[in-house]
Amino acid sequence: MASSDVLAIERLSTGDIAAGLALSDAAGWNQTADDWSLFMGAGAAFGVRDEGGTLIATAAALPYDATTGWISMVLVDAAHRHRGIASQLVDACIASLRDAARTPVLDATPAGAAVYAKIGFVAGFAFDRWEGDAAPTHAIAAGERAVPAAPTQVETLIALDRSAGGVDRSLLLRSFIARPDTRAWLAAGGDGFAVRRAGRRAAQVGPIVATRDDDALGLLATAIDGGAGRVFIDVPAHRTSIADALVRRGFVRQRSFVRMALGNVGAAAARDRVFALAGPEFG
């Protein structure tokens, strides 16, 4: 993924949060300043500036544990696209993760998947972003079985997430739960959870972890109805019970993605207890 022009790629810091947010806003994405703070503070965020010093492109590598890292936030200002900038930034992210012996994983659009496949990324499962409005209807009565999770129960959520997804995302869950607008719920049996957090364009529901479809549907209903306004949720394509429930609530499929990992299909495999994702930027 090399370009004939070698770019001056730099490591970004939390002082670049506003500039990163301006790029994601211009693209119509849903990330917040808190999200950018996590990428730049806990991860390796890379950027390119124009001659005037304005940030025009980014990509981020977020390490989760000793074996896995996430690549996301590949953004290029519209006036600077098709020049190989994104490719070189992705290369920087890959190098950052591989130097630490981590497998790079990402969520790609169908068009992006074809590009990533050429450099060794292998496809795992597909998922869809659904969009709709929160409107308490009790259409999924099982939602009444979920109970609010207290901030002090973050370690419980982390353990459930790690067990279900196979990756330690402690830094991600701690960041989510620490945000003032985040709400989380535990399944009545204590073996699943759901998170709803604020986004720039819509609330984001996910992850949702459960052992049974009924519990997942209950957590889904509680999380959607846990606040007013627009909601995004990213659902593995094989979770038809979730998709059917969203259709009944008037949600529509917005776009599709495929999870990919560099040379390791197991890192991109679907997980039995994961019913909704944290978002393509986080996995």
Order of alpha helices (4+ residues) and beta strands (2+ residues): beta-alpha-alpha-beta-beta-beta-alpha-beta-alpha-beta-beta-alpha-alpha-beta-beta-beta-alpha-beta-alpha-beta-beta
